Amino acid sequence: MQLETFEVEMNDGAPTVIRHHAKPGALRLYISHGNGFAVDGYRVFWELLLDDFDVVLFDMRNHGMNPATGADGHHYEQMARDLTTVHEKVEARLGASKTVGVFHSMTSRAAMKNAVELGCPYDGLVLYDPPSVPPRDHPLFDAMRGFELKLVSWAVERPDRFSLPDELEKIYSEARASAKWLPQARADMAKAVLKQDDDGYNLSCQRELEASIYLAALTLNLWPSASELAVPTKLIGADPEGRGGPPTGPANCALAKEGGYDYLGMEGVGHLLQIEKPEACREALYEFVGTL
């Protein structure tokens, strides 16, 4: 299994680091992450996919391995464009292949926007618990609005400098929101979202930029039907009843019913379902790609 790392440039000049785990002839998966996180933190989910798929891993701008490029372009409109650019430039380098976008949270929403407004470049999408905010008159709007506003407040006040990644891992271990993460995922994520400098480690995604994406979720006006995405799509949500988890679960359940999605609501999981129950999340992915 060969790993190749290279950079591609977005249309505004921002560089994106690509990690390609080659499996010639296999279905190509493009995998990315949620707001404030980084794709290497999802290793417990994607590592076992390397045996069967040609895998492209990448962080979104201002996240993970990518250099900081500031607030210019740090919004859903640009991130939607980035998904097309990544696909075009990677396919140009590696050769055309059948592709599926495997995205979580923020990147899932960017993929929805991309598909509706630009035309999805992928042959299929697997969207893990996008923060789907319904229209203002929807009965679940207030719950999702409150959820996003709490995240805005949390993000701008979160610790952003650490002596070692172990300190952030300890925070993940003690926080209620990450209590269900696998222990290995806590360690992986702490390393993945931090960059080292002369004074220690700091968050790759500046906390104010993270907060801006939570706030932007409330103004996207994006509640598309499955047919609007125009490619086969699997929507996989957190607990549909919201039992001990975020309102993203019930919101995605509602979106699936109203929008006609191929949908799985995973009982007993929270928003980071891929690193809480990676095996079940992989099983859902395998089942979906088997239909393409």
C-alpha positions in Angstrom: 0.0 0.0 0.0 1.7 3.1 -1.3 1.3 6.6 0.3 1.9 9.7 -1.7 1.7 13.2 -0.3 1.4 16.3 -2.5 -0.2 19.7 -2.6 -2.9 21.1 -4.8 -3.8 24.8 -5.1 -7.4 26.1 -4.7 -8.8 28.7 -7.1 -7.8 31.5 -4.7 -4.3 30.2 -4.2 -4.8 28.4 -0.9 -2.8 25.1 -0.8 -4.3 21.8 0.3 -2.2 18.9 1.4 -3.4 15.6 -0.2 -2.5 12.1 1.2 -3.1 9.4 -1.3 -3.2 5.7 -0.2 -3.1 4.0 -3.6 -5.0 0.8 -4.5 -5.0 0.7 -8.2 -8.3 -0.1 -9.8 -10.3 0.2 -6.6 -13.1 2.7 -6.0 -11.6 6.0 -4.9 -12.8 7.5 -1.7 -12.3 11.2 -0.9 -12.4 11.6 2.9 -12.5 14.8 5.0 -13.7 16.0 8.4 -15.8 18.3 10.5 -15.3 21.9 11.8 -12.3 22.4 14.0 -11.1 18.8 13.5 -8.7 17.1 11.0 -8.9 14.0 8.9 -6.1 12.2 10.7 -8.2 12.3 13.9 -10.6 9.9 12.2 -8.0 7.2 11.7 -10.0 4.5 13.6 -12.6 4.9 10.9 -10.6 5.2 7.7 -7.5 3.0 8.3 -9.3 -0.3 7.6 -10.8 1.2 4.4 -7.3 1.2 2.9 -7.4 -2.5 2.2 -10.3 -2.2 -0.2 -10.3 1.3 -1.6 -8.1 3.9 -3.3 -8.2 6.6 -0.5 -7.6 10.3 -0.8 -7.4 12.1 2.6 -7.4 15.9 2.9 -8.1 18.6 5.4 -10.2 21.6 4.6 -8.6 25.0 4.5 -7.1 26.3 7.8 -7.4 22.8 9.3 -5.0 20.0 10.0 -1.9 19.8 7.8 -2.8 22.8 5.7 -1.1 26.2 6.3 -3.1 29.0 7.9 -4.6 31.3 5.2 -6.8 33.5 7.4 -10.4 34.5 7.2 -10.4 35.3 3.5 -12.1 32.3 1.9 -13.0 30.7 5.3 -16.7 30.2 4.5 -19.0 27.6 3.0 -19.2 29.2 -0.5 -15.4 28.8 -0.9 -15.3 25.4 0.8 -17.9 24.2 -1.6 -15.7 25.3 -4.5 -12.7 23.7 -2.8 -14.4 20.3 -3.0 -14.6 20.6 -6.8 -11.1 21.9 -7.1 -9.6 19.1 -5.0 -11.4 16.5 -7.1 -10.4 18.1 -10.4 -6.7 18.4 -9.5 -6.4 15.0 -7.8 -8.1 13.3 -10.7 -5.8 15.2 -13.2 -2.7 13.9 -11.3 -3.8 10.4 -10.5 -6.1 9.6 -13.4 -9.8 9.5 -13.6 -11.6 7.1 -11.4 -15.1 6.4 -10.0 -15.2 8.4 -6.8 -17.3 8.7 -3.6 -17.1 11.7 -1.2 -17.1 10.5 2.4 -17.6 13.6 4.5 -18.5 14.6 8.1 -20.3 17.5 9.5 -19.0 20.8 8.0 -17.6 19.1 5.0 -20.9 17.3 4.5 -22.7 20.6 4.4 -20.1 22.0 2.0 -20.7 18.9 -0.2 -24.5 19.6 -0.2 -23.9 23.2 -1.2 -21.4 22.1 -3.8 -23.9 19.6 -5.3 -26.9 21.9 -5.4 -25.0 25.0 -6.7 -22.1 23.7 -8.7 -22.9 20.1 -9.6 -21.4 17.3 -7.6 -18.0 16.1 -9.0 -18.3 12.8 -7.2 -20.2 9.7 -8.3 -21.8 9.4 -4.9 -21.8 10.9 -1.4 -21.8 9.5 2.1 -22.6 12.3 4.5 -22.1 11.7 8.2 -24.3 13.8 10.4 -24.2 17.2 8.6 -25.4 20.0 10.9 -28.6 20.3 8.9 -30.4 23.5 10.0 -34.1 23.5 8.8 -36.1 26.5 7.7 -37.0 29.0 10.3 -40.6 27.8 10.5 -39.6 24.2 11.0 -40.3 22.7 14.5 -36.6 21.7 14.8 -35.1 25.1 13.9 -34.9 26.5 17.4 -33.1 23.4 18.7 -30.5 23.6 15.9 -30.1 27.3 16.4 -29.5 26.9 20.1 -27.0 24.1 19.3 -25.0 26.2 16.9 -25.0 29.3 19.2 -23.7 27.2 22.1 -20.9 25.9 19.8 -20.0 29.5 18.8 -19.6 30.5 22.5 -17.6 27.3 23.3 -15.3 27.7 20.3 -14.2 31.3 21.0 -13.4 30.5 24.6 -11.7 27.1 24.2 -8.1 26.7 25.1 -5.9 27.1 22.0 -2.3 26.7 23.2 -0.8 23.5 24.8 2.6 22.4 26.0 1.9 18.9 24.6 -0.9 17.1 22.6 -1.5 15.1 25.8 -3.1 18.1 27.4 -5.8 18.3 24.7 -6.2 14.5 24.8 -7.0 14.9 28.5 -9.6 17.5 27.7 -11.2 15.2 25.2 -11.2 12.4 27.7 -12.9 14.5 30.4 -15.5 16.3 28.2 -19.0 15.0 27.9 -19.2 15.7 24.2 -16.2 13.4 23.5 -16.9 10.8 26.2 -18.0 8.2 23.6 -15.0 8.6 21.3 -12.7 5.6 21.2 -9.6 6.3 23.4 -7.3 5.9 20.3 -9.4 8.6 18.5 -8.9 11.0 21.3 -5.1 10.7 21.0 -5.2 10.8 17.2 -7.4 13.9 17.2 -5.3 15.8 19.7 -2.3 15.3 17.5 -4.2 16.0 14.3 -5.6 19.4 15.2 -2.4 20.8 16.7 0.7 22.4 15.1 4.0 22.8 16.9 5.8 26.1 17.0 8.6 27.6 19.2 6.2 28.0 22.2 4.5 24.6 22.1 1.4 23.6 20.2 -1.5 25.6 19.0 -4.8 24.8 17.2 -4.4 24.5 13.5 -7.9 26.0 13.0 -8.0 29.3 14.8 -10.9 29.2 17.3 -12.5 32.4 15.9 -12.6 30.7 12.4 -14.1 27.6 13.9 -16.8 29.8 15.5 -17.5 31.5 12.3 -18.5 28.2 10.6 -20.8 27.3 13.4 -22.5 30.7 13.0 -22.6 30.4 9.3 -24.7 27.1 9.5 -27.6 29.3 10.6 -27.6 31.4 7.4 -26.9 28.8 4.7 -30.6 28.2 3.9 -29.7 24.7 2.9 -32.3 22.0 3.4 -32.1 20.2 0.0 -34.0 17.1 -1.1 -31.9 14.1 -2.1 -32.9 14.7 -5.8 -31.4 18.2 -5.6 -28.0 16.7 -5.0 -28.3 14.7 -8.2 -26.0 11.9 -7.3 -26.6 8.8 -5.1 -26.3 9.9 -1.5 -26.3 8.1 1.8 -27.2 10.2 4.8 -26.0 8.8 8.1 -27.1 10.6 11.3 -26.5 10.6 15.0 -29.2 9.1 17.2 -32.5 10.1 15.5 -34.2 10.6 18.9 -31.4 12.8 20.2 -31.0 10.4 23.2 -28.0 11.9 25.0 -26.8 13.5 21.9 -27.1 16.6 19.8 -30.1 17.8 17.8 -28.3 17.1 14.6 -29.6 13.5 14.9 -33.4 14.5 14.9 -32.7 17.2 12.3 -31.1 14.7 9.9 -33.9 12.3 10.5 -36.4 15.0 9.6 -34.4 16.0 6.5 -34.3 12.3 5.4 -38.0 11.9 5.7 -38.9 15.2 4.1 -36.2 15.0 1.4 -36.3 11.4 0.4 -32.8 10.3 1.4 -31.3 6.9 1.7 -30.9 7.3 5.5 -29.5 5.5 8.5 -30.0 6.9 12.0 -27.5 5.3 14.3 -28.9 4.8 17.8 -26.8 5.7 20.7 -24.2 7.8 18.9 -23.4 11.4 19.0 -22.1 13.8 16.4 -18.6 12.2 16.0 -20.2 8.9 15.1 -17.2 7.8 12.9 -14.9 7.7 15.9 -17.5 6.4 18.4 -18.6 3.4 16.3 -16.2 3.2 13.4 -17.1 -0.4 12.5 -20.8 0.4 12.1 -20.0 3.5 10.1 -17.8 1.5 7.8 -20.5 -1.2 7.4 -22.9 1.5 6.3 -20.4 2.8 3.8 -19.7 -0.7 2.3 -23.4 -1.3 2.0 -23.9 1.9 0.1 -21.0 1.7 -2.3 -22.1 -1.9 -3.1 -25.2 -0.3 -4.8 -23.3 2.0 -7.1 
